[in-house]
């Protein structure tokens, strides 16, 4: 989670601060892993071009670019049928994310976001109805007798 996104609440605040850059981390392990990016030791070498990296994950990600494989796709199925996205492919997840944030990408994911909003509204309506039904059940004549025992069961209003 990005610490700059004030709309989201972090369960574990980023308390581990890098002393060499502004980055913060929620775990000490993540900070230790990050600190290697500031060092000169680069033991992980690309088998294709010889570029060296401080972390094995970075080397593997880089080597994937040489293969030409683009496994991150702007495309998906909607539950109601149909698809979202333009089908454009990306070699890196970060580039797909950048695409989603672009004007074109926002158009691509609009059907997915619309579907999610419809689902959230339907869930909210279900919760509202269930709460209303619980309140109505609490006011049934049998429960009213317990509330007003001197008066006995209350007559129902004519429909």
C-alpha positions as CSV (number, residue, x, y, z in Angstrom):
1,X,0.0,0.0,0.0
2,X,1.3,3.5,-0.8
3,X,1.8,5.6,2.2
4,X,0.9,8.7,0.3
5,X,-2.7,7.5,-0.4
6,X,-4.7,9.0,2.3
7,X,-7.9,7.4,1.2
8,X,-6.7,4.0,2.4
9,X,-6.1,3.2,6.0
10,X,-3.0,1.1,6.8
11,X,-3.3,-1.7,9.3
12,X,0.5,-1.6,9.9
13,X,1.9,1.9,9.4
14,X,5.3,2.2,7.6
15,X,7.6,2.7,10.5
16,X,10.9,1.5,9.0
17,X,12.5,4.5,7.3
18,X,15.3,4.3,4.8
19,X,18.1,6.6,5.9
20,X,19.3,7.0,2.3
21,X,16.0,7.9,0.6
22,X,12.4,8.9,1.6
23,X,11.0,5.3,1.3
24,X,9.3,3.8,4.4
25,X,8.4,0.1,5.0
26,X,6.1,-1.8,7.3
27,X,8.6,-4.6,7.9
28,X,12.3,-4.6,8.9
29,X,12.9,-7.3,6.3
30,X,11.6,-5.1,3.5
31,X,13.8,-2.2,4.6
32,X,16.9,-4.5,4.7
33,X,16.0,-5.8,1.2
34,X,15.6,-2.2,0.0
35,X,18.9,-1.0,1.5
36,X,20.7,-3.4,-0.9
37,X,19.5,-1.2,-3.8
38,X,21.7,1.6,-2.5
39,X,24.9,-0.5,-2.3
40,X,27.5,-1.2,-4.9
41,X,27.4,-5.0,-4.5
42,X,25.5,-6.4,-7.5
43,X,25.9,-10.2,-7.5
44,X,22.9,-10.9,-9.8
45,X,24.0,-10.7,-13.4
46,X,21.7,-10.9,-16.5
47,X,22.6,-14.0,-18.5
48,X,21.7,-12.1,-21.7
49,X,23.2,-8.7,-21.5
50,X,25.4,-8.8,-18.5
51,X,23.7,-6.0,-16.5
52,X,24.1,-6.6,-12.8
53,X,21.5,-6.2,-10.1
54,X,21.5,-6.0,-6.3
55,X,18.5,-8.2,-5.9
56,X,17.7,-11.5,-7.7
57,X,14.1,-10.5,-8.2
58,X,15.2,-7.4,-10.2
59,X,17.4,-9.6,-12.4
60,X,14.6,-12.0,-13.1
61,X,12.2,-9.2,-13.9
62,X,14.8,-7.7,-16.2
63,X,15.6,-11.0,-18.0
64,X,11.9,-11.4,-18.8
65,X,12.2,-8.3,-21.0
66,X,14.8,-10.0,-23.2
67,X,12.4,-12.8,-24.0
68,X,9.8,-10.4,-25.4
69,X,7.1,-12.1,-23.3
70,X,4.3,-9.7,-22.4
71,X,2.2,-11.6,-19.9
72,X,0.4,-8.6,-18.4
73,X,-2.8,-8.0,-20.4
74,X,-5.4,-5.3,-20.3
75,X,-8.3,-7.7,-20.6
76,X,-10.7,-9.7,-18.5
77,X,-14.1,-11.3,-18.3
78,X,-17.1,-9.7,-16.7
79,X,-19.4,-11.9,-14.5
80,X,-22.5,-10.7,-16.4
81,X,-20.9,-11.7,-19.7
82,X,-18.7,-9.7,-22.0
83,X,-15.2,-8.5,-21.5
84,X,-13.4,-5.4,-20.4
85,X,-10.1,-4.0,-21.6
86,X,-8.3,-3.3,-24.9
87,X,-6.2,-6.5,-25.1
88,X,-2.9,-4.5,-25.1
89,X,0.0,-6.5,-23.6
90,X,2.8,-5.4,-21.3
91,X,6.1,-6.9,-20.2
92,X,5.8,-5.4,-16.7
93,X,3.0,-5.2,-14.2
94,X,4.0,-1.6,-13.5
95,X,3.4,-0.6,-17.1
96,X,0.0,-2.2,-17.1
97,X,-0.7,-0.2,-14.0
98,X,0.4,3.0,-15.7
99,X,-1.9,2.1,-18.6
100,X,-4.8,1.7,-16.2
101,X,-4.1,5.2,-14.8
102,X,-4.0,6.7,-18.3
103,X,-7.1,8.2,-20.1
104,X,-7.2,5.2,-22.4
105,X,-6.8,2.7,-19.6
106,X,-9.6,4.3,-17.6
107,X,-11.8,3.7,-20.5
108,X,-10.6,0.1,-20.6
109,X,-11.5,-0.7,-17.0
110,X,-14.7,1.3,-16.8
111,X,-16.9,-1.7,-17.5
112,X,-15.1,-3.6,-14.6
113,X,-15.5,-0.6,-12.2
114,X,-19.2,-0.3,-13.2
115,X,-19.8,-4.0,-12.5
116,X,-18.1,-3.7,-9.1
117,X,-20.2,-0.6,-8.3
118,X,-23.3,-2.4,-9.2
119,X,-22.3,-5.4,-7.0
120,X,-21.6,-3.0,-4.1
121,X,-25.0,-1.3,-4.5
122,X,-26.8,-4.6,-4.6
123,X,-25.0,-5.8,-1.4
124,X,-25.9,-2.5,0.3
125,X,-29.5,-2.9,-0.7
126,X,-29.5,-6.5,0.6
127,X,-28.1,-5.3,3.9
128,X,-30.7,-2.5,4.1
129,X,-33.6,-4.9,3.4
130,X,-32.3,-7.5,5.9
131,X,-31.9,-4.8,8.6
132,X,-35.4,-3.6,7.8
133,X,-36.8,-7.2,8.0
134,X,-35.1,-7.7,11.4
135,X,-36.6,-4.5,12.7
136,X,-40.0,-5.5,11.4
137,X,-39.7,-9.0,12.9
138,X,-38.9,-7.4,16.3
139,X,-42.3,-5.6,16.1
140,X,-44.4,-8.7,15.4
141,X,-47.4,-9.1,17.6
142,X,-45.8,-12.0,19.6
143,X,-42.9,-9.7,20.5
144,X,-45.2,-6.8,21.2
145,X,-47.0,-8.9,23.8
146,X,-43.7,-9.2,25.6
147,X,-43.3,-5.4,25.4
148,X,-46.8,-4.6,26.5
149,X,-48.1,-7.6,28.4
150,X,-51.0,-5.7,30.0
151,X,-52.5,-5.1,26.6
152,X,-52.0,-8.6,25.1
153,X,-51.5,-9.2,21.4
154,X,-51.9,-6.0,19.3
155,X,-54.4,-6.2,16.4
156,X,-52.8,-5.9,12.9
157,X,-53.7,-3.0,10.8
158,X,-55.9,-3.7,7.8
159,X,-54.1,-3.9,4.5
